[in-house]
Structure formats: structure tokens, C-alpha cells
Amino acid sequence: MEIRQLQCFLDVAATGSFSRAASLAGTSQSTVSKCISELERDLGARLFERTGRGATLTPAGVDLLPQAEDLVGDSIRLKAWMSERRGQVSGTVRLAIQPGLSWPLLEAVLADIQPRHPALGLQVSEGTTNQIEEWLGDGRVEVGVLSRAPSASSAQSWPLFSLPLLLVERGGTAGTATGALPFDRLRDIPLVLSTARNGARLLVEEEARRRGFELRVDLEINALGLIKQVVAHGGLCTIAAWPAVYQEVLRGELAVRRLTEPEFRHTYHVAVASRRQPTPAMRCVADAIRRFEPPPDWQATGAR
């Protein structure tokens, strides 16, 4: 029995899927299946019930789970202890960020950690709030940046900063010079929004219902870049925070107005997965994110 087999077991147990565990480990499904079969043979017990819909733990698998978590955790802590003893922080941290915030946040994080911890690597993914919380919960990422505090069972989190929500329009749109849009006027504006109902969409939909109207959502797209292209083409608007659109605004492709009466703000959070004991590498990445300060142009739109 090897630590890699126990790690494989934990990945399958967390994801409920051999294929998702393989994606998590960057290997093939057949390799994961072989690893679990070897572990079952070594232990003399069947650990998973395999079905067409995934894999569930058997009673033996349930009993093994806390022991495997302890052994794998001890292995990770031992490696981290040796690195710290040598004055180094090493390892690879899997980081997930919402697309609208990923740059320049990642630029700042790299500038912070690379000179001090050259042996520390990053694997970066973009995802929605719901996706990132799910990834934190099942171990696919260790650190996440998202616009809602995740559940305590998924991760430990800290607030970062707050940004106002903006109506985003085609560049040069008449009326953007006012810099503000009363919320009630959203009832007449055709919108393109993210398919996922989280973050900004949930906030504005709840307020619209409270005021007795439904948002006019003419198009739903599950890709931020394509949403911005649609808005820049004209005819539809969207709702976002400044870091998601500032590059297009500076190029004149998009324009923004702050939503007022009331003003809506997004508070972003950094989260560290609670499934395993945080390593020094995970803490370094989370601390670098917590040190990030929004640049001056974010301040111009109300970041604080």
C-alpha cells in the first residue's frame, strides 16, 4: 500500500467519479481504476460500488476514509515540514478564480510569491462561484477567490474587498455620461447575463422581484468573453463589476454606469479548502491574495 493509492482513493471518494478523479490527478481513468483495484487487493476489501452514475463508498470504504485522510495529511505535512526546515516553501497549489477578477489579481499574486518562493508552483482555473465552491469541497482546488463566502464545510474564507455592480453598455452609448442608473430603470433594459444564477445575477434578480418586476433577460451565455462581445456589438447590456470589463472600457468598446437607488456591492472572498490541513504553500498563496490591493482605476468606480 502506497500514499499515492490512498490519495487516489480520497479523490474518487470526494468526486464520486473515477473520471473526475482522473481529471483531478491529471491522469487517465484507467490509471485511477487500476490504482483503486490494487488498493482493494492489498486491503482485501471492496472500497467502491461502481455504477453507471459514478462510484459510492462501501461500508469498508467509509471505515477507511478517516484513516486515509490522516495518513495522506501526515504525508503532506511531513513534506511541508522538511521544506520549511530548509527555509523553503514548495509544492503546487491549485487556485481557482472567477473570470472577471482573474487579471490583474493573478499578476499581483505571481509578483508577490515568485521572488520569495521560487519552488512554489500554481495551477490556475477559472470558474463561477458555484463551481469554485464545489471544487473546494471535493478537493479539485485548494484556494479559491469568489464573490460569495463558501459554506464552512467546504472551506475557510476571509473577505477581500467590495466593488459596486455596474450596468455595462456598448461604448459611446448616450446617457453613460451621467455615471449612474436608478435600479428601477432596469425593467426596460434588455440584458445578456450569465447562465449561472449566482453572484451579481442573484442580487439584482432578488431586488427586481422585491420591486415587483422581472429582469428582461433576452440572452443567457455561459462565457464572460462572449457576453462582452455581444454587449460591444450593441442592443443588449449586462451587469458586472469593474475588473470584469475595465480593459474594454479603457479601449472604448464598453461603457459603464453605476447601479443606484440602491447601490449593489459585491464582496469578494479568498477561501482555503477545509478538506485537508492547509500546507505552507496554500497559506502563502492565500496570504498573497489577502495582501492584494485594488489598483487606482478600480477605486474610481467605488472599490473599497
C-alpha positions in Angstrom: 0.0 0.0 0.0 1.3 3.4 -1.0 0.4 7.0 -0.2 -0.5 7.6 -3.9 -3.1 4.8 -3.7 -4.7 6.5 -0.7 -4.7 9.8 -2.4 -6.4 8.2 -5.4 -8.9 6.7 -3.0 -9.6 10.1 -1.5 -10.0 11.7 -4.9 -12.6 9.1 -6.0 -14.4 9.3 -2.7 -14.6 13.2 -2.9 -15.7 13.4 -6.5 -17.8 10.2 -6.7 -16.4 9.5 -10.1 -13.4 7.7 -11.5 -13.3 10.1 -14.5 -13.4 13.2 -12.4 -10.7 11.8 -10.0 -8.6 11.2 -13.1 -9.1 14.8 -14.3 -8.2 16.0 -10.8 -5.0 14.0 -10.8 -4.1 14.8 -14.4 -4.1 11.1 -15.4 -6.3 8.6 -17.2 -9.5 6.9 -15.9 -7.9 3.5 -16.5 -4.9 4.5 -14.3 -7.2 5.5 -11.5 -9.2 2.3 -11.8 -6.0 0.2 -11.7 -4.8 2.2 -8.6 -8.1 1.5 -6.7 -8.1 -2.2 -7.8 -4.5 -2.5 -6.4 -5.5 -0.9 -3.1 -8.6 -3.1 -2.8 -6.4 -6.2 -3.4 -3.8 -5.0 -0.9 -6.5 -4.4 1.8 -8.6 -7.4 0.9 -11.8 -5.3 0.8 -14.0 -3.7 -1.9 -14.0 0.0 -1.4 -16.4 1.3 -4.0 -19.6 0.3 -5.6 -19.2 1.1 -9.3 -22.4 2.2 -11.2 -23.1 3.9 -14.4 -23.7 7.1 -12.5 -20.3 7.0 -10.6 -18.8 5.4 -7.5 -20.1 5.3 -3.9 -18.2 4.1 -0.9 -18.9 0.6 0.5 -19.0 0.1 4.3 -15.3 -0.8 4.2 -14.6 2.4 2.2 -16.5 4.5 4.7 -14.4 3.0 7.5 -11.1 3.6 5.6 -11.9 7.2 4.7 -10.8 9.0 8.0 -7.7 6.7 8.3 -6.7 7.5 4.7 -7.2 11.3 5.3 -5.0 11.1 8.4 -2.2 9.2 6.5 -2.3 11.4 3.4 -2.4 14.5 5.6 0.6 13.3 7.6 2.5 12.7 4.4 1.7 16.3 3.1 2.6 17.8 6.5 5.9 15.9 6.6 6.9 17.2 3.2 5.9 20.7 4.2 7.9 20.4 7.4 11.0 19.4 5.6 10.6 22.2 3.1 10.2 24.7 6.0 13.2 23.2 7.8 15.3 24.1 4.7 13.8 27.6 4.6 11.7 26.8 1.5 8.1 26.7 0.6 7.5 24.3 -2.2 4.7 22.3 -3.9 2.0 23.1 -6.4 -1.2 24.9 -5.3 -4.4 24.6 -7.3 -6.1 28.0 -7.4 -9.5 28.9 -8.9 -10.6 32.5 -9.6 -13.8 34.0 -11.1 -13.1 35.1 -14.7 -14.0 38.7 -14.0 -11.3 39.0 -11.3 -8.5 36.8 -12.6 -6.4 39.7 -14.0 -4.7 41.7 -12.6 -5.2 39.6 -9.4 -3.0 36.7 -10.7 -0.4 39.2 -11.9 -0.1 40.6 -8.4 0.0 37.2 -6.7 2.8 36.0 -9.0 4.8 39.2 -8.3 4.3 38.6 -4.6 5.2 34.9 -4.3 7.7 34.1 -7.1 10.7 36.2 -5.8 10.3 34.8 -2.3 9.2 31.2 -3.1 10.6 30.1 -6.4 9.9 26.5 -5.7 6.1 27.2 -5.3 4.0 26.4 -8.4 0.5 27.3 -9.3 -2.2 25.6 -11.4 -4.9 28.2 -12.1 -8.5 27.6 -13.2 -11.4 30.0 -13.9 -14.9 29.1 -12.7 -18.2 30.5 -11.5 -18.9 31.0 -7.8 -20.8 27.7 -7.6 -18.1 25.8 -9.5 -15.3 27.1 -7.3 -17.2 26.2 -4.1 -17.8 22.7 -5.5 -14.1 22.4 -6.4 -13.0 23.5 -2.9 -15.4 21.0 -1.4 -14.2 17.9 -3.3 -10.5 18.8 -3.4 -10.1 19.8 -7.0 -8.7 23.1 -5.9 -7.1 24.2 -2.6 -7.5 28.0 -2.8 -10.4 29.9 -4.4 -11.3 33.6 -5.0 -15.1 34.0 -5.4 -17.9 36.5 -4.9 -19.6 34.7 -2.0 -18.3 33.2 1.2 -18.4 29.4 0.7 -20.0 27.1 3.3 -17.8 26.3 6.3 -17.9 22.6 5.3 -16.2 23.4 2.0 -13.6 26.0 3.0 -12.4 28.6 5.5 -12.8 32.1 4.0 -11.9 35.7 4.5 -13.4 38.9 2.9 -11.1 40.8 0.5 -12.7 43.9 -0.9 -16.1 45.3 -2.1 -17.0 46.5 -5.6 -20.1 48.2 -6.9 -22.2 46.5 -9.6 -22.4 48.4 -12.9 -24.6 48.4 -15.9 -22.4 47.6 -18.9 -23.3 49.0 -22.3 -21.8 49.4 -25.8 -19.1 52.1 -25.8 -20.3 55.6 -26.7 -23.9 54.9 -25.5 -25.8 58.1 -24.9 -26.6 58.5 -21.2 -23.4 56.9 -19.8 -22.1 60.4 -19.0 -24.4 60.5 -16.1 -22.4 57.8 -14.4 -25.4 56.3 -12.6 -28.6 54.4 -13.3 -31.5 54.1 -10.8 -32.3 50.5 -10.3 -36.0 50.8 -11.3 -34.9 51.7 -14.9 -33.5 48.2 -15.3 -37.1 47.0 -16.0 -36.9 48.4 -19.5 -33.3 47.4 -20.4 -32.7 44.2 -22.4 -29.9 42.1 -20.8 -27.5 39.4 -21.6 -26.5 37.6 -18.4 -24.5 34.6 -17.3 -26.4 31.3 -17.4 -25.4 30.5 -13.8 -27.7 32.3 -11.3 -25.1 33.4 -8.8 -23.2 36.5 -7.7 -24.4 39.6 -9.5 -27.4 37.9 -11.1 -28.9 36.7 -7.9 -28.5 40.1 -6.2 -30.3 42.1 -9.0 -33.0 39.4 -9.6 -33.9 39.4 -5.9 -34.2 43.2 -5.8 -36.2 43.3 -9.0 -38.7 40.8 -7.6 -38.9 42.8 -4.4 -39.9 45.8 -6.5 -42.5 43.8 -8.5 -40.8 43.3 -11.8 -38.7 40.7 -13.6 -35.4 41.5 -15.3 -35.7 41.5 -19.1 -33.1 38.7 -19.8 -33.1 38.3 -23.6 -30.0 36.1 -23.8 -28.0 33.8 -21.5 -24.4 32.9 -22.1 -22.0 30.8 -20.1 -18.9 32.7 -21.1 -17.8 36.1 -19.9 -15.8 36.9 -23.0 -18.7 36.2 -25.3 -21.1 38.3 -23.2 -18.8 41.3 -23.5 -18.6 40.8 -27.3 -22.4 40.7 -27.5 -22.7 43.9 -25.5 -20.0 45.7 -27.5 -21.9 44.8 -30.7 -24.9 46.7 -29.4 -28.5 46.1 -28.5 -28.0 44.3 -25.1 -26.5 45.3 -21.8 -25.1 43.3 -18.9 -24.3 43.7 -15.2 -20.7 43.3 -13.9 -18.1 44.7 -11.6 -15.3 46.9 -12.8 -12.4 44.3 -13.1 -14.6 42.2 -15.5 -14.9 44.9 -18.1 -12.2 47.6 -17.4 -10.0 46.7 -20.3 -12.8 47.0 -22.8 -14.0 50.3 -21.2 -10.5 51.8 -21.5 -10.4 50.8 -25.2 -13.8 52.5 -25.7 -15.6 49.2 -26.6 -17.8 49.3 -23.5 -19.2 51.9 -21.2 -20.5 51.6 -17.6 -22.9 53.2 -15.2 -23.2 52.5 -11.5 -26.5 51.0 -10.4 -28.0 53.2 -7.7 -31.1 53.5 -5.5 -30.0 51.2 -4.1 -26.3 50.6 -4.8 -25.3 47.0 -5.0 -21.8 45.8 -4.0 -20.0 42.6 -4.5 -17.7 41.4 -1.7 -15.1 39.0 -2.9 -13.6 36.3 -0.6 -10.5 34.2 -0.6 -11.1 30.6 0.6 -8.8 27.7 1.6 -10.3 24.2 1.2 -11.1 22.6 4.6 -10.9 19.0 3.3 -7.3 18.8 4.2 -4.8 20.5 6.5 -3.6 23.7 4.8 0.1 23.4 3.7 2.6 26.2 3.9 2.3 26.6 0.1 -1.5 27.0 0.4 -1.1 29.6 3.2 1.4 31.5 1.2 -0.9 31.8 -1.8 -3.9 32.8 0.3 -1.8 35.4 2.2 -0.6 36.9 -1.1 -4.2 37.2 -2.3 -5.2 38.8 1.0 -2.4 41.4 0.5 -3.7 42.3 -2.9 -5.0 45.9 -3.1 -7.3 47.0 -6.0 -5.5 49.4 -8.4 -6.5 53.1 -8.6 -8.8 52.7 -11.6 -10.9 50.2 -9.5 -11.1 52.9 -6.8 -12.6 55.3 -9.4 -15.6 53.0 -9.6 -16.1 52.7 -5.9 -13.8 49.8 -4.7 -13.1 49.9 -1.0 
